[in-house]
Amino acid sequence: MKRMQLNIGLFAAVIGLAVAVWVGRDKPEKLPPLTPLAQDAVTSISIAHPGAPEIKLARQDGNWRLTAPVDAPTDPFEVSSLVGLAELDVERSLALTDVDQKELKLDPPQYTITLNDQVLAFGDAEPIKFRRYIKHGDTVALVSDPPSAALDADYSDLVSKDLLPKDARIQRIEVPGLDVDRSSGAWVAEGHSDASTDQLSQFVNAWTSAHAMWNAARPADAGDAGKPIRLVLADGELDLRLIEIDPQLVIDSPAYGVRYTLSKADADKLLALPKPAPTPPPGAAPYSIAAPTAENAPAATPASDAEEPTDP
């Protein structure tokens, strides 16, 4: 019994020592974020890839806009990936004098992103945890590899997936085989005098809310490929090109240099008036459920069919 008590005491002492070591262990130092900028302080961004046009963005009246190589509205989700670099967590920081910049592909860098005046030079990714080397000032930070879609040389991901600006006021829509216009004050479909107000409203609203599933760069040799689509807005015009409908609806924006890919189902909404609501046959009364009356109320159960009371 005494030996068992001794063993239990020794075991408890070992557990206590292990807990003390765990609690008192050195915790990794929390390093400052990648830059001293807060995300809401970032007002300009540039992305420079070797051999590619510089991509520039600016925040105007609280909204981000692409200013080079084209002027275009931006996708908030994609831009947030760039702005988030300002406060990116640093897992390890190395002095510039302690690394071989050529070996880490920092001299020259693979590409450079500048947030306001903070220059971030992107190098290689280490092969174990695939963390990225980023040179900032006189240090090299090791960080979790940021998402690449918004950082690459193709700016099309940064362009808004909405085909029309949020505040667009449409005056006319011309798609292959259909012209819809409101110059007279009310929407009219040329050659479709029987089109209802509801059909026209659905068609116009479909364009107002048209949204691509993804963007891609428009091929440099696209030229005049596709059929023309023209939208007259209160403050200008938007000229697009219909490339294909199957297997997905594909529409080009020559002005932005972007190819939008939408759902095939959107073709029925954006390229034709919706089908009219079915007309009931002549003389058919609208379906309804009549309220109970003396004439149609269910008959009472005859007394003879009712269950006889049972004597106790």
N, C-alpha and C positions, 0 to 999 in steps of 0.2 A: 504493500500500500504506500509505504514511504517512497519507494522507487517511482511509482506511478505519479505521485504528487510532485516529485522532483522533475520528472520528464515534462509534466504539464507546465510547471513553472519555467523550465528552460524554453519550452515552445512559445509561451507567452512573451518571454523576454526577447526572443528572436523576432516575433511579429512586431513587438513594440519598436525594436531597433529598425526594422524595415520601414515601418510607418514614419519614423523620425527622419530617416534618410530621404524618403520620398517627399515629405513635406519640406525638408530643408534643402532640396536639390536646387541647383542654379537654374533659373528660368532663362530662356533665350531673351536677349535684349530686344525690345520693340524698336525697330528702326523707323526713322521719319519716312513719309511717303516719297514717291519718286520725285515730285517737285514741291516747292513751297506754295503753289497756287491752289486755292479752293476751286472746285469745279465751276461754281457760279461766277468766278472771277475771270474765267476764260472767255475772251471775246474774239479771238482770231486763231485760225488753225491753218497750217500749210503742210502738205505731204510731198516730199521730193524723192522720186525714184530715178535712178540713173537711166538716161535715154528716154524718159517719159515726160510729158508736160506736167508742170507743177500744179498740184491741186490746192485750191485755196477756199476757205470758208470764213464767213464773218457773221457775227451775231448782230442783227438789226432789229431794234424795237422788241427785243426779247426772243426773236425767232432766228434760227440759223438758216443761212442761204449759201449755196455754192456760187462763188464768184469767178472761178477759173478752174478748168479751161472753158467752161460755159457758165452762163448765168441761169440758175435753176433753183426751185424749191428743194428742200432736203427731207430725207427720211429721219424723223426724230430718234428712232431706235438705233440706227446706224451711227448717227452723230454722237449719241450718248457714249458709244464705245470709245470714240476719240477723246471726248471731254473727260471721261473717266480715267484716262492716263495720268491726269494731273495728280490724282490722289491714289495711284496704284500702290499696293503694298510692296515693300522691298523685303525680300527674304534674306539677302546677303549683300553687303556693300564692300567693294574692293577698291583700293587706291589705284589710280591710273598707272602709277609707277610699278605696281606689282603684277601687271598682266601683260601678255603679248597681244597687242591690239590686232595685229595681222592674223594671228591664230584664231582669235575670237571673231574675226570678220568685222572688226570695227574700224579698220584702216585699210581701205575706205569702208564706211558702213554700208550695209545692204540697202538701207533707205533712212531718211531723216524726217521726223515729225516735229514741228515747232508749235508750241502752245504759247501764245503771246510772244514773250522773248525767251522762253525756255526751250532750248534745243535738245532733242532726244535722238541720239544716233543708235539705230537698231543693228545688233550684230547677230551672231549665230545662236542656236539653242543648244544647251548642254544635253548630252545623250542619255542621261539617267532619268531625270524627271522632266526633261524637255522644257526647262525654264530658259527664259530669254535674257541675253546680255544686252543692257542698254547703257550707253555712255551718256552721262549728264554732268557737265562741268568737268571736275578733275576726279570723278569717281565712276566706277562701273557697277551698276546695280544688277542683281540677279532677281528676276520677277517671274511670276506665272505668265506663260505665253499669252498675250492678249489675243482676242479673236481677230482673224486676219482679213475677213471680208471687207471691213471698212478701212483697212490700212494698206491695201494693195494699190497697184498703179492704175487699176480700172476704177474710175470714179462713179460708174453707173450705179453701184450699190448705194451710194450716198444720195442719189436723186430720189425724190419722193415717189412712192409707188402709186400715189393718186394721179390720175391722168389729167385732172383739172385742178386749178388752185382751189383752196377751201372756200374762198369768197367769190368764186366765179359766178358771173351773171350771164347766162347764155341767152343770145338773141337769135341764133340760127344754127342748125345742125345739118350738115350735108354728109350722108354716107352713101355708098353705092346703091342706087335705085330708090333713094328716099331723101327728100328735103323737107325739114320741119322749120317753120319760121314764125316769129311773133311780131313782125313789123307792124301789123295792124292792131296790136294790143292784146290779141288772143292767139294762142298757138294754133297753127294751121299746117296740115300736111299736104303738100302740093300733090295733086292727083289722087288724093284720098279724102274726098269730101265727106265720106261717111264715117271718118275716124271720130271717135268720141273724145270728150274732154279727158276722161279717165285714161284712155289709151295714150293720148299725147302726154299727159302728166307723168305716167309711168315711164315713157320713153325718155323724156327730159331728165327725170330724177335718176334714171339708170346712168346717164352720162355724168350727172353731178356727183354721183358716188362711185364712179368707176375706179377700181383699185386693182393693181397688178399683183399677182402672186410673187413674182420676182422680176428683177431687171437684169439686163445684160448690155454689153456695149454693142451699139449698132455697127455692123460690118462696115469697114472703110469703103468698100466697093459697092455698097447698097444702091447708091445713086437714086434713081426714081422708081426703084422696085416697089411693087405693091400698088393697090388702088387708093386714090386720094380720099381722105376724110378731112372735112373743114368745119371748124367750130368758130362762129363769130361771137365774141364776148363783148361786154359793155366797154372794156378797156383794151381791146385788141383782137387778134385772131390767133387760132391754134391750128396748125396744119400737121396732120398725121398721115400715116400710110398703113393700110390694111395689108398685112403680109400673108397670113393664113388663118384658117378657122379650125382645121383639124391637124393634129390631135388636140391642140390648144389654140385659143385665140391669141394671135401675135400682132401687135401694133407697134409701128416705129414712130419715134419722135425725132425727125431730122434736126430740129433746133437744139435739142438736148444731147443728141448723139446716143440715144438710149433705145433699146428694144424691150417693150413691155410684154410679159407673158401673163395672160389672164385665163380664167377657166373657160372651157369650151361653151359652158352654159351661158356665159356672158354674151356670146354672139347673138343669141336670140333676143337679148335685151337691148343691145347697143346698135344692132344693124337692121332691125325691123320693129314695126309697131307690135305691141302685144296683141294676142288674139282677143276679139271682143267677147264679152260675157255671153253665154248661151241665152237665146231668146226663148221663153216658154211658148208652147204651141198655142194657137188662137183659142180663146175661150177657156183656157186652163186657169183654174183658180189657184192662187198661191197656197201652198201646203200649210196647214195649221192644225193644231190639236184643239178640238172644241172643249169648252168647259162643261162639266156635268150639268145636265138639266133634268127636269122631270121626265122628259121623253127618252134621254139616252143614259140615264142613271142605271146601274146594274139592279136587276130585280132582287127583291128580298128573298131570303131562303124560306120556302114553305115550312109551316109549323110542323107538318107531318115528317119532313126530312130532318128536322132539327134533332139533336141528340137528346134522348129522354134523360131526365134527372135520375140519378141513382140513389135508391134509398140507403140511408146510413146503416 
